[in-house]
Amino acid sequence: MSDVSVVGAGPNGLAAAVIMARAGLEVEVFETQSTVGGGSRTKELMEPGHLHDICSAVHPMALASPFFRSFGLDRRINLVVPEISYASPLDGGRAALAYRDLDRTVEGLGRDGAAYRRLMEPLVRRSEAITELLMGSLLSVPRDPIALASFGLAALDQGTPLWNRRFVEDAAPALLSGVAAHPVGKMPSLPSAGGGLMLGTLAHSVGWPIPVGGSQAIAEAMADDLRAHGGKISTGQRITSLDEVAGSRAVILDVSPSVLLELGGERLPPRYARALERFRYGNAACKVDFILSGPVPWANPEMSRTGTAHLGGTRAELAAAEADVAAGRHPARPYVLLSQPSGFDPTRAPAGRSVLWSYCHVPAGSTVDMTEAVTAQIERFAPGFRDVIVDSRVTTAADLAQYNANYVGGDFGGGAVTLAQMLIRPVLSPKPWRTALPGVYLSSASTPPGPGVHGMGGLHAAKLALKDVFGLPMPSLEPVQGAR
């Protein structure tokens, strides 16, 4: 058995494996699926030559995550950074546009431009410190208290009923609400505001890059580095008990708390097991992938220049859709998160074709096919969209849960993003990556900093394992010259 066994080849598991192998340890990764990637996979879902991202599609953390910065991801794969990070279309052919350039964004927001600047500029100025703050445990002592204060005040501004006092028009609120709806939950709330402001800060600093060839490129870059340093990856191999990896000195688990309960069984101390059982999962997503005969025919042509769109209309409409989901209902006009990579990456589809990635939020465990509701929302802002659809494929929340055991009920975020679970993820501890079993660590999205392709859960777990078990420092992750 290897020095280190990693269960799960998602971005966090692969990040942990890379670090341990770079430290000179013998590492083996076990993955149930036939390919690595977890939430960062790309496949031909419908027709040959059309590449669809299975879960994640656009990667705000690819250029900002401390792990990916150290790993030099941008020197290993091609990342295209659109000039417009994201956009929120409105009725009448209007659109709110979040340019990477904050000044240009402000210019496009009319009478609310100055108010938007006052909210976002302090965060953009301290974007690196804020990223570092939010990429660890919120129970740790921040290195930059000013960054914490700036972010906290902004979250209070946009995460409470005060959120309607700042703006007088509808574009800026729609822009902020669209990005705040990424975490599934009612709005306004502090967790949704925090997530949205973090993503918005990155939009105006490093941008929201799209990997050429699909999200799989990120996973493959980590897998290649792991193998280059002696690591092994065993795909198509499901680990059902910690007994199967008991020979390793350290075990790192890229799994949800529910899977950890299954793997640990009676080995887990009762108190710790009860804490894992109390962990709550959130509502879910219904994903719809499209093949199109051309680009989306947006009413506002500027929409074609962004990689990501948040569809749903005004702030009030978006909040109403999310309230429906929180109440267990399927919205008639759902919030739709949409990615259109073909305009930036011609490898995704044959000439003349486009692929489109989208999902909407639904109650946990839903088996409802939301294709028509999603299509109607796109058609609302892109008249004629139905005419360019060649094919589509739906993945319901129940399908997501079946695809990945970590997506409990179709919750792709690894647990409900609530105020309590921002601190208790999955247990109340400044080092929640360390489990109650010696030498066993948790690295999934159910640990801080939560969902997203950033590798930070893996980094935190690996650093603890290196220190606790092997007495080793953090190794360099710099790419070998000419590695791309």
C-alpha positions as CSV (number, residue, x, y, z in Angstrom):
1,M,0.0,0.0,0.0
2,S,1.2,3.5,-0.8
3,D,2.3,6.1,1.8
4,V,-0.9,8.1,0.9
5,S,-4.2,6.9,-0.5
6,V,-6.5,9.5,-1.9
7,V,-10.2,8.6,-2.4
8,G,-11.8,10.6,-5.2
9,A,-10.2,12.2,-8.2
10,G,-12.1,15.5,-8.1
11,P,-10.1,18.8,-8.1
12,N,-9.6,18.7,-4.4
13,G,-8.5,15.1,-4.3
14,L,-6.1,15.6,-7.2
15,A,-4.7,18.8,-5.6
16,A,-4.0,16.8,-2.4
17,A,-2.4,14.0,-4.4
18,V,-0.2,16.4,-6.3
19,I,1.1,18.0,-3.1
20,M,1.8,14.7,-1.4
21,A,3.6,13.3,-4.5
22,R,5.6,16.5,-4.8
23,A,6.7,16.0,-1.2
24,G,8.3,12.7,-2.3
25,L,5.7,10.4,-1.0
26,E,4.2,7.3,-2.7
27,V,0.6,8.3,-3.7
28,E,-2.3,6.4,-5.2
29,V,-5.6,7.9,-6.1
30,F,-8.8,5.8,-6.3
31,E,-11.6,7.0,-8.5
32,T,-15.0,5.3,-9.0
33,Q,-15.6,6.7,-12.5
34,S,-13.6,5.8,-15.6
35,T,-12.0,9.2,-15.8
36,V,-10.6,11.7,-13.3
37,G,-12.2,15.1,-12.8
38,G,-15.2,14.9,-10.4
39,G,-16.9,18.3,-11.0
40,S,-14.3,19.1,-13.7
41,R,-15.1,16.6,-16.5
42,T,-15.8,17.1,-20.2
43,K,-17.5,14.6,-22.5
44,E,-19.2,14.2,-25.8
45,L,-22.7,13.9,-24.4
46,M,-24.7,13.9,-27.6
47,E,-22.8,14.0,-30.9
48,P,-19.1,13.3,-31.7
49,G,-17.0,16.4,-31.8
50,H,-19.2,18.4,-29.4
51,L,-17.6,18.8,-26.0
52,H,-19.8,19.4,-23.0
53,D,-18.7,20.2,-19.5
54,I,-20.4,17.8,-17.2
55,C,-20.5,20.0,-14.1
56,S,-18.3,23.1,-13.8
57,A,-17.7,25.2,-16.9
58,V,-16.3,28.6,-16.1
59,H,-13.5,29.0,-13.5
60,P,-13.3,32.2,-11.5
61,M,-10.8,30.6,-9.1
62,A,-8.4,29.2,-11.9
63,L,-6.3,32.4,-11.8
64,A,-6.9,33.4,-8.1
65,S,-6.9,30.2,-6.0
66,P,-3.6,30.1,-3.9
67,F,-3.3,26.4,-5.0
68,F,-3.7,27.1,-8.7
69,R,-1.4,30.2,-8.5
70,S,1.3,28.0,-6.9
71,F,0.6,25.2,-9.3
72,G,0.9,27.6,-12.3
73,L,-2.3,26.4,-13.9
74,D,-2.2,29.2,-16.5
75,R,1.2,28.0,-17.6
76,R,0.0,24.4,-18.0
77,I,-3.2,24.9,-19.9
78,N,-4.8,27.5,-22.2
79,L,-7.3,29.7,-20.4
80,V,-9.3,32.3,-22.3
81,V,-10.4,35.3,-20.2
82,P,-13.5,37.0,-21.8
83,E,-13.5,40.8,-21.7
84,I,-17.0,40.6,-20.1
85,S,-16.9,38.2,-17.1
86,Y,-20.6,37.8,-16.8
87,A,-23.9,39.5,-17.8
88,S,-27.5,39.7,-16.8
89,P,-29.9,40.3,-19.6
90,L,-33.1,42.3,-19.0
91,D,-36.3,42.7,-20.9
92,G,-36.4,45.1,-23.8
93,G,-33.0,44.1,-25.2
94,R,-31.1,45.6,-22.3
95,A,-28.3,43.9,-20.4
96,A,-26.1,44.6,-17.3
97,L,-22.5,43.8,-18.2
98,A,-19.7,43.0,-15.7
99,Y,-16.6,43.8,-17.6
100,R,-13.3,42.8,-16.2
101,D,-12.5,46.5,-16.3
102,L,-14.4,48.0,-13.3
103,D,-14.4,51.5,-14.8
104,R,-16.1,50.2,-18.0
105,T,-18.7,48.4,-15.9
106,V,-19.5,51.5,-13.9
107,E,-19.9,53.5,-17.1
108,G,-22.6,51.1,-18.3
109,L,-24.6,51.2,-15.2
110,G,-26.0,54.7,-15.6
111,R,-27.2,56.4,-12.5
112,D,-26.1,53.5,-10.4
113,G,-22.5,53.4,-11.6
114,A,-21.1,55.4,-8.7
115,A,-22.9,53.4,-6.1
116,Y,-21.7,50.2,-7.7
117,R,-18.1,51.5,-7.6
118,R,-18.4,52.4,-3.9
119,L,-19.5,48.8,-3.2
120,M,-17.0,47.0,-5.4
121,E,-13.8,49.1,-5.6
122,P,-12.6,48.5,-2.0
123,L,-13.0,44.7,-2.6
124,V,-11.2,44.8,-6.0
125,R,-8.3,46.8,-4.5
126,R,-7.8,44.0,-1.9
127,S,-8.9,41.1,-4.1
128,E,-5.8,38.9,-3.3
129,A,-6.2,39.4,0.5
130,I,-10.0,38.7,0.2
131,T,-9.3,35.5,-1.8
132,E,-6.8,34.3,0.8
133,L,-9.3,35.2,3.6
134,L,-12.2,33.2,2.0
135,M,-10.1,30.3,0.8
136,G,-9.5,29.0,4.4
137,S,-11.5,28.4,7.5
138,L,-13.5,31.5,8.7
139,L,-12.6,30.5,12.2
140,S,-8.9,31.3,11.6
141,V,-7.4,34.7,12.3
142,P,-7.2,36.9,9.2
143,R,-3.9,38.3,8.1
144,D,-5.6,41.5,6.7
145,P,-8.3,42.8,9.0
146,I,-9.0,45.7,6.7
147,A,-9.9,43.2,3.9
148,L,-12.2,41.3,6.3
149,A,-13.9,44.6,7.4
150,S,-14.4,45.7,3.8
151,F,-15.8,42.4,2.8
152,G,-18.0,42.1,5.9
153,L,-19.5,45.6,5.3
154,A,-20.2,44.8,1.7
155,A,-21.9,41.5,2.6
156,L,-24.1,43.2,5.1
157,D,-25.0,45.8,2.5
158,Q,-26.1,43.1,-0.1
159,G,-27.0,40.2,2.2
160,T,-29.8,41.8,4.3
161,P,-33.0,43.8,3.5
162,L,-30.7,46.8,3.1
163,W,-29.8,45.6,-0.4
164,N,-32.5,47.7,-2.0
165,R,-31.4,51.0,-0.6
166,R,-28.2,51.5,-2.6
167,F,-29.5,51.5,-6.2
168,V,-32.3,53.4,-8.1
169,E,-32.3,51.5,-11.4
170,D,-32.6,47.8,-12.2
171,A,-29.4,46.9,-14.0
172,A,-26.9,47.0,-11.1
173,P,-29.1,45.0,-8.7
174,A,-29.7,42.4,-11.4
175,L,-26.0,42.1,-12.0
176,L,-25.3,41.6,-8.3
177,S,-28.2,39.3,-7.8
178,G,-27.3,37.1,-10.7
179,V,-23.9,36.3,-9.3
180,A,-25.2,36.1,-5.8
181,A,-27.6,33.3,-6.8
182,H,-24.7,30.9,-7.5
183,P,-25.0,29.4,-4.0
184,V,-28.5,27.8,-4.0
185,G,-30.6,29.6,-1.4
186,K,-33.0,32.4,-0.5
187,M,-31.9,36.0,-1.2
188,P,-31.0,38.3,0.4
189,S,-28.8,36.3,2.8
190,L,-25.3,36.7,4.0
191,P,-24.0,33.5,2.4
192,S,-25.5,34.4,-1.0
193,A,-24.1,37.9,-0.8
194,G,-20.7,36.6,0.3
195,G,-20.5,34.2,-2.6
196,G,-21.6,36.7,-5.1
197,L,-19.3,39.5,-3.9
198,M,-16.4,37.0,-4.0
199,L,-17.2,36.1,-7.5
200,G,-17.8,39.7,-8.5
201,T,-14.4,40.7,-7.0
202,L,-12.7,38.1,-9.2
203,A,-14.7,39.3,-12.2
204,H,-13.1,42.7,-11.9
205,S,-9.6,41.5,-11.1
206,V,-8.4,38.2,-12.6
207,G,-11.5,37.6,-14.7
208,W,-13.5,34.4,-15.3
209,P,-11.5,32.1,-17.5
210,I,-12.7,29.3,-19.8
211,P,-10.3,26.3,-20.3
212,V,-9.6,25.5,-23.9
213,G,-10.8,21.9,-24.5
214,G,-13.2,22.0,-21.5
215,S,-12.9,21.8,-17.7
216,Q,-11.3,18.3,-18.1
217,A,-8.1,20.2,-19.0
218,I,-7.8,21.3,-15.4
219,A,-8.1,17.8,-14.0
220,E,-5.8,16.4,-16.6
221,A,-3.1,19.0,-15.8
222,M,-3.1,17.9,-12.2
223,A,-3.2,14.2,-13.1
224,D,-0.3,14.7,-15.5
225,D,1.8,16.4,-12.7
226,L,0.9,13.6,-10.2
227,R,2.0,10.9,-12.6
228,A,5.2,12.8,-13.4
229,H,6.1,12.7,-9.7
230,G,5.5,9.0,-9.3
231,G,1.8,9.0,-8.3
232,K,-0.7,6.4,-9.5
233,I,-4.3,6.7,-10.5
234,S,-6.7,3.8,-10.3
235,T,-10.0,4.6,-12.1
236,G,-13.1,2.4,-12.1
237,Q,-12.3,1.4,-8.6
238,R,-14.8,2.2,-5.8
239,I,-13.5,2.2,-2.2
240,T,-16.3,1.1,0.1
241,S,-14.5,1.0,3.4
242,L,-11.5,2.6,5.0
243,D,-10.3,-0.9,5.6
244,E,-9.4,-1.1,1.9
245,V,-6.8,1.6,2.4
246,A,-5.8,0.9,6.0
247,G,-2.2,0.1,4.9
248,S,-1.5,3.7,4.0
249,R,0.0,6.1,6.6
250,A,-2.3,8.9,5.5
251,V,-5.7,8.8,3.8
252,I,-7.3,11.9,2.1
253,L,-10.9,11.7,1.2
254,D,-12.5,13.8,-1.5
255,V,-16.0,12.8,-0.4
256,S,-19.1,14.1,1.3
257,P,-19.7,13.6,5.0
258,S,-22.4,11.0,4.1
259,V,-19.8,9.0,2.2
260,L,-17.3,9.4,5.0
261,L,-19.9,7.9,7.3
262,E,-20.2,4.9,5.0
263,L,-16.5,4.5,4.6
264,G,-15.7,4.9,8.3
265,G,-18.6,2.8,9.7
266,E,-18.0,1.8,13.3
267,R,-14.4,3.1,13.3
268,L,-15.7,6.7,13.6
269,P,-16.1,8.0,17.1
270,P,-19.8,8.3,18.0
271,R,-19.5,12.1,18.7
272,Y,-17.8,12.8,15.4
273,A,-20.3,10.5,13.5
274,R,-23.2,12.4,15.0
275,A,-21.7,15.7,13.9
276,L,-21.4,14.4,10.3
277,E,-25.0,13.2,10.5
278,R,-26.1,16.7,11.4
279,F,-24.5,18.2,8.3
280,R,-27.2,19.4,5.9
281,Y,-27.3,19.3,2.1
282,G,-28.8,22.0,0.0
283,N,-31.2,22.2,-2.9
284,A,-30.1,21.1,-6.3
285,A,-29.7,21.8,-10.0
286,C,-31.3,20.5,-13.2
287,K,-28.8,20.8,-16.0
288,V,-29.6,21.2,-19.7
289,D,-27.0,20.9,-22.4
290,F,-27.6,22.1,-25.9
291,I,-26.1,21.7,-29.4
292,L,-26.9,24.7,-31.5
293,S,-26.7,25.4,-35.2
294,G,-25.0,28.7,-34.4
295,P,-24.5,31.2,-31.6
296,V,-27.3,32.2,-29.3
297,P,-29.3,35.0,-31.0
298,W,-29.3,37.4,-28.1
299,A,-31.5,40.5,-28.3
300,N,-28.6,42.5,-26.9
301,P,-25.5,41.7,-29.1
302,E,-23.1,42.4,-26.3
303,M,-24.3,39.2,-24.6
304,S,-22.3,37.2,-27.1
305,R,-19.1,38.6,-25.7
306,T,-19.5,37.1,-22.3
307,G,-18.7,33.5,-21.2
308,T,-21.4,33.5,-18.5
309,A,-24.9,34.8,-18.3
310,H,-27.4,34.9,-15.4
311,L,-30.9,34.7,-16.7
312,G,-34.0,35.6,-14.7
313,G,-34.6,39.3,-15.1
314,T,-34.7,41.8,-12.3
315,R,-33.5,41.4,-8.7
316,A,-37.1,40.8,-7.6
317,E,-37.6,38.1,-10.2
318,L,-34.4,36.3,-9.3
319,A,-35.2,36.4,-5.6
320,A,-38.7,35.1,-6.2
321,A,-37.3,32.2,-8.2
322,E,-34.9,31.3,-5.5
323,A,-37.6,31.6,-2.8
324,D,-39.7,29.1,-4.8
325,V,-36.9,26.5,-4.7
326,A,-36.3,27.1,-1.0
327,A,-40.0,26.4,-0.5
328,G,-39.8,23.1,-2.4
329,R,-41.4,24.4,-5.7
330,H,-40.1,24.4,-9.2
331,P,-40.1,28.0,-10.5
332,A,-42.1,28.7,-13.7
333,R,-39.4,31.3,-14.5
334,P,-36.2,29.8,-12.9
335,Y,-32.9,31.4,-12.4
336,V,-30.7,30.0,-15.2
337,L,-26.9,30.0,-15.2
338,L,-25.6,29.7,-18.7
339,S,-22.2,29.3,-20.2
340,Q,-21.4,29.7,-23.9
341,P,-17.9,28.5,-24.5
342,S,-17.9,28.0,-28.2
343,G,-17.4,31.8,-28.9
344,F,-14.1,31.6,-27.1
345,D,-13.0,28.0,-27.7
346,P,-13.5,26.7,-31.2
347,T,-12.4,23.2,-30.1
348,R,-15.8,22.6,-28.4
349,A,-17.8,22.0,-31.6
350,P,-17.4,21.6,-35.4
351,A,-17.5,24.7,-37.6
352,G,-21.0,26.2,-37.7
353,R,-22.1,24.6,-34.5
354,S,-22.1,25.7,-30.8
355,V,-22.5,24.0,-27.5
356,L,-24.4,25.6,-24.7
357,W,-24.2,24.7,-21.0
358,S,-27.0,25.7,-18.6
359,Y,-28.7,24.7,-15.3
360,C,-31.5,26.0,-13.1
361,H,-32.1,25.5,-9.4
362,V,-34.6,22.9,-8.2
363,P,-35.6,21.3,-5.0
364,A,-33.3,18.5,-3.7
365,G,-34.0,15.1,-5.2
366,S,-36.1,16.5,-8.1
367,T,-36.9,14.3,-11.0
368,V,-38.5,17.1,-13.0
369,D,-37.2,17.8,-16.5
370,M,-36.8,21.6,-16.6
371,T,-35.8,21.7,-20.3
372,E,-38.8,23.7,-21.4
373,A,-38.6,26.2,-18.5
374,V,-34.9,26.8,-19.2
375,T,-35.5,27.1,-23.0
376,A,-38.2,29.6,-22.4
377,Q,-36.0,31.8,-20.2
378,I,-33.3,31.8,-22.9
379,E,-35.9,32.5,-25.6
380,R,-37.1,35.4,-23.5
381,F,-33.7,37.2,-23.9
382,A,-32.7,35.6,-27.2
383,P,-35.8,35.5,-29.5
384,G,-35.3,32.7,-32.1
385,F,-33.3,30.5,-29.7
386,R,-35.6,27.6,-30.3
387,D,-34.9,27.8,-34.0
388,V,-31.1,27.1,-33.5
389,I,-31.5,24.1,-31.2
390,V,-30.1,21.0,-32.8
391,D,-30.3,18.7,-29.8
392,S,-30.5,18.9,-26.0
393,R,-29.9,16.6,-23.0
394,V,-31.3,17.0,-19.5
395,T,-29.7,15.9,-16.3
396,T,-32.2,16.1,-13.4
397,A,-31.2,16.6,-9.8
398,A,-31.9,12.9,-9.2
399,D,-29.6,12.1,-12.2
400,L,-26.8,14.2,-10.7
401,A,-27.1,12.4,-7.4
402,Q,-26.8,9.1,-9.2
403,Y,-23.8,10.4,-11.3
404,N,-21.8,11.4,-8.2
405,A,-22.4,10.1,-4.6
406,N,-21.1,13.4,-3.3
407,Y,-24.0,15.2,-4.9
408,V,-26.5,14.3,-2.3
409,G,-30.0,14.9,-3.7
410,G,-28.4,16.7,-6.6
411,D,-26.6,19.2,-4.4
412,F,-23.5,19.9,-6.5
413,G,-22.1,22.2,-3.8
414,G,-21.3,19.6,-1.2
415,G,-23.7,20.9,1.4
416,A,-26.1,23.7,2.1
417,V,-24.4,27.1,2.0
418,T,-26.0,28.6,5.2
419,L,-24.6,30.9,7.8
420,A,-24.2,28.1,10.2
421,Q,-22.5,25.8,7.7
422,M,-20.1,28.6,6.7
423,L,-18.6,27.9,10.1
424,I,-19.5,24.3,10.7
425,R,-18.3,22.6,7.5
426,P,-18.7,19.8,8.3
427,V,-17.7,20.2,12.0
428,L,-16.9,23.2,14.2
429,S,-13.2,23.4,14.1
430,P,-10.4,25.7,12.9
431,K,-9.0,22.6,11.2
432,P,-12.1,20.8,9.9
433,W,-10.1,18.9,7.3
434,R,-8.6,16.7,10.1
435,T,-11.1,14.0,10.9
436,A,-11.5,12.2,14.3
437,L,-9.5,9.2,12.9
438,P,-5.7,9.6,13.1
439,G,-4.2,9.9,9.6
440,V,-7.5,10.4,7.9
441,Y,-8.4,13.8,6.3
442,L,-11.4,15.2,4.5
443,S,-10.7,17.5,1.5
444,S,-14.1,17.8,-0.4
445,A,-16.4,20.7,-1.0
446,S,-18.0,19.9,2.3
447,T,-15.0,21.5,3.9
448,P,-13.8,25.1,3.7
449,P,-13.7,26.9,1.4
450,G,-16.7,25.0,0.0
451,P,-17.8,24.5,-3.6
452,G,-15.8,25.5,-6.7
453,V,-12.9,24.3,-8.7
454,H,-10.0,25.7,-6.6
455,G,-8.1,22.8,-5.1
456,M,-8.1,24.5,-1.7
457,G,-9.8,21.7,0.2
458,G,-7.1,19.4,-1.0
459,L,-4.3,21.9,-0.2
460,H,-5.5,22.3,3.4
461,A,-5.9,18.6,4.0
462,A,-2.5,17.8,2.4
463,K,-0.7,20.4,4.5
464,L,-2.1,18.9,7.7
465,A,-1.2,15.4,6.6
466,L,2.3,16.4,5.7
467,K,2.8,18.0,9.1
468,D,0.9,15.5,11.3
469,V,1.9,12.2,9.7
470,F,5.2,12.8,7.9
471,G,6.7,15.9,9.5
472,L,7.3,17.4,6.1
473,P,7.0,21.0,4.8
474,M,4.8,22.1,1.9
475,P,6.7,21.4,-1.3
476,S,7.0,23.6,-4.3
477,L,4.3,23.2,-7.0
478,E,6.0,25.1,-9.7
479,P,5.6,23.5,-13.2
480,V,8.5,21.9,-14.8
481,Q,9.9,24.2,-17.6
482,G,8.1,23.5,-20.8
483,A,5.5,21.3,-19.2
484,R,2.5,22.6,-21.2
